[in-house]
Amino acid sequence: MRSKYVLTPFILVLVAAPIAFSLATYLGGPASGSSVTRTLFAMTVIGEALALSQAILARKLFSPSDPGRATWTLIVAFLLVRLIASLRHASLIYGIVPKYDQGASQDLFFYAIVLRYLNTLSGLLLVAALLTAVRTYRATGLKFLLTRRDDFYILVVWATVAVAVIFRSSLGLSDSAQADDHYIAAYRLVSVFVGALIASLCVAIRRYVLQMRGGAVARVWNAVVIAGAARAASFVALALLSNWSASVAQFSEQYLIWIFVGCWLLASLYQQEVVPRTTGRMVSTPVGAVS
């Protein structure tokens, strides 16, 4: 699979999805708009499976002694846990598992409420991967400095956390999968914090790569930076829009998650394209050779 064959349909969906949602909502009301959101969710799950498969291939490019293998092992673990979490969520959205109501069985509570934190676990695995990459870059002995622009980007990311805290009461709205769920707001607020941490680390790593003259590896981290920003923004969009329109809030959140997943698929493909497979495995870099 080549990145150029993925980038075009990814962009087409980015353009077509809002148009389809707007038309469906205009012609059929919020229920029709929600059908578009569910379709986008299904496509996102497929994208997660593809991203996982390509991340596994990217990991195989590194020798066991290469620091990049540890980074991509954690990335594979992050994508695997996230895919499992998405399949659990799909079972609730499509009615395979009953909706949770107060007083339901402990098994259903565990499945519907507790296991949603699989997404949090996946985020923490990604944080570990990013910290591993940071440590490996710093081990080169080079002095890495963030620019004012990077500081601004990180400030904007954490400003989204402040917005989410201010509008935290709205984080419990617009959840069609659960009929009587008083736990969703806390989960989403935790996700905002984890997402902001991920986005901040992505900005720092991107700066390290650029200071090492970037090259093809910069494409990998540019995609990861966009993914991290989209994930951090998804819950904020949900919080800001829920009081206005539940269906628009759900679509906006899913649209940003589509960007998140698509960028991870592209990052995995870009990593494979850094060095052709025929030249052998890459060594001595956290995410691939810098050209």
N, C-alpha and C positions, 0 to 999 in steps of 0.2 A: 504494500500500500504506500502510495506517495502522497506527500502533503498537498501537492497541487491539485490532486483529484478530490481531496477532502475540503480544501478551502472554498472552492466555488459553491458546492451545495450548502456548506455552512453559512456562507454569506447570503445565499438565496433564501434560506430559512429565516435569517435575521430580517430580511426585507419582507418576505411573504407572511410571516406569522402575525405581525401587528395588523397588516391589511386584512388577513382572514379573520382575526379576532374582531376588528372594528366592523366589518361587514356582517359577521354572524350576530354580533350584539345589536346592530342597527336593525337587521331584518327579523331576528328571532328572539331578541331580548337577552338578558344575562345568562339564562340557561344555555342558549346556543353558544354564547361566548365561552362559557365554562367547558363546553365540549371541545372547543379548539384548544383550550388550556390542557385538557386531559390528553389530547393527541400530541401536543408538544411535550408533555411529560413522558409519554410512551417513547417518543423519539429520543428524548434525553436519556432514558434508561438504556436504549440501544447504543447511544453514543458512549455511555459509561462502560458498557461491555467492550466496545471497540477500543476505547482509551486504555482499558486494562490490558487487553491483548497486545497492544502496541507498546505499552510500558514494559511488559514482560520481555518483548523482543529487544527493547532498548537496554534493559538490564543485562541481557546476554552479551552485549557488546563489550562489557567491562570484564577484565580478568579478576579472579578472586582477591588479588592483592591491591587492586585499584580502589581508591577511596570512593570513586563514583559508583561502585557496585553497592556500597552501603546506602548511599543516597537513593539510588533507584530501587533498591530492595524495599526501603521504607515507602517510596512512592507507590510501588506495586501493592504493598500492604494497605496503604491509604485508599487506593482505587478499589481494591477488593472489598474492604469493609464498607466503603461507600456504596458499591453495587449491591451488596447484601442488604444494606439499609434501604436502598431504593426499591428493591424487590419487596421488602416488608411493607413499605409505604404503598406500593402498587396494590398489594393484597387488600389494603384498607380502602383505597380509592375506588377500586373496581368491585368491592363488595364480596371478595373471596372470604374475608374474615369479617365478622359482624362489627358494627360501629361500637365504640366504647361509650357506655353510660355509667353514671355514678351508681355504685352498688353491683356492678357486673363482677364476674368471677375474677379471682386473683390471677389466673392464667391469662385472661384477656387483658387485664390491667398491665401485666408484665409485657405482653406482646405489643399492645397498642401504645402504652405510655413509656415504660422503662426502655424498651428496645429502640425508641426513637433516638436515644443517646448514642446509638451506633454511629450516627453522623458526627457527633462530637468526638467520639473515639477516632474516626477517620481523620478529622481535622487535627487532632493531637499527633497522629502518626505523620501527617504532612509537616507539622511544626518540627517534629524530630528530624525529618528528612532535610528540611531547610536549615536547621541548626547544624546538621552534619556537613552540608555544603558550605556554610559559613566557616566552620572550623577548618575545613580542608583548604579553602581559599586563604585564610589567615596563616595557615601552616607554611605557605610559600615564603613567608618572611616579608612580603610586600606590605606597605602601609596603605590601607584602604580608607578613604575619607568620603563621607557623604557630602553632596553639594547642597546649596540652599534649595535648589529645585527638589531634590530628594526629600529634604526636611519638610518642604511644603506638601509634597505628596503624602507623606506619612501623617502630617497634621490633618490633612483632609480626611484620610482614612479614619483617624480617631475622632474626628468631628462627627462622622457618621455614627460612631458609638454613642456620642453625647445626644445626637438626635434620637437614636433608638431608645435611650434611657428616658428622655423627655416624653416620648410618645409610647412608652412601654405598655400602657393600657390597651393600645390598639394592636399590640402583638398577639393578643389572644383572640382577635377577630378573624373572620374569613377563613375558617378551617372547615372545609366540607367533609373531611374524612371522619371527624369526631363530632358527635352530636352534643355531648355534655363534658367538655374537657377543660378543666381549670388549671391544667399543668403546662399548656402549650406556650404561654407567654414567657415563663421562666426558661424553658428550653430554647426558645428563639433568642432571648436576651443573651444566654450563654453562647449561642452560635454567633451572635454579632461580635462578642469579644474575641472568640477564637478566630473568626474571619478577619478581624482587624489585625490581629497578631500575624496571621499568615500573610496578609497583604503587605505589612510593614517589612517582614523578612524578605519578601519577594523584591521589594524596592531596593533593599540593601544589597542583595545578591546581584541584581541587575547592575548596580553601580560598580560592584567588584569586577564583573565581567567586562564592562565598558572600560574600566581602568586598565584591564589586561588586553586592551585593543579589540575587544568584542568579537568580531568575526562571526562565523556561523553560530557559535554558541549563544550570542546575544539574541538570536531569533527564539531560541528555546526559552530564555528567561523573559523576553518580552511577552511571549504567550502566557507564561506563568503569572507575570505581573497582572495582565489583563484578567486572567482567571481569578486571581486573588481579590482584585478590586470588585469584580462582578459578584463574587460570593458574599463579600462584605456588604455590598449595596443591596442584595436581594431582600434581606429582612428589613432594612431601612425603608425600601420601597413599599414593602408590605405594611409597615407601621404608618407611613405617611398617607397611604391611599385607602386603608381599610375603612376609615370612617366615611369616606366619600363613596366608594364603590367596592364591595367585596370581590366581585368578579374581575374588575380591573386590577385590584391588588394581587389576586391570585395569579393572573396572567403576567403581571410585571415581575413578580417573584420568579415564576417559572421561566420567563424569558431570560432573566439574568442568570439563572442556573444553567440554561441551555448554553449561554456564552461561556460560563465556567467550565462546563464539560467539554464543549467544542475546543476551547483553548488548550485543555489538557491533552486531548487527542492530537492536536497539532503539535504541542510541545514534544510529545512522545515520538511523533514522526520526524520532527526537526532534529531530535537527538540522534535518531538513526541515520539521518542524512549528513551529520557532521563529518563522519568518516565513512567512506564506502566499506561495505562488509568485506570486500575482496582484499582490503589492505590489512586485515587483521584486527584484533581487539585494541581498543584505546587504553592508554595507561596514564597514570599520574595526574589526572584532573578529576574534579568532583562531578562534572556533568558533560565531559567530552573535550576533545582537543580544541584549543582556540586557534583559529586560522587568521 
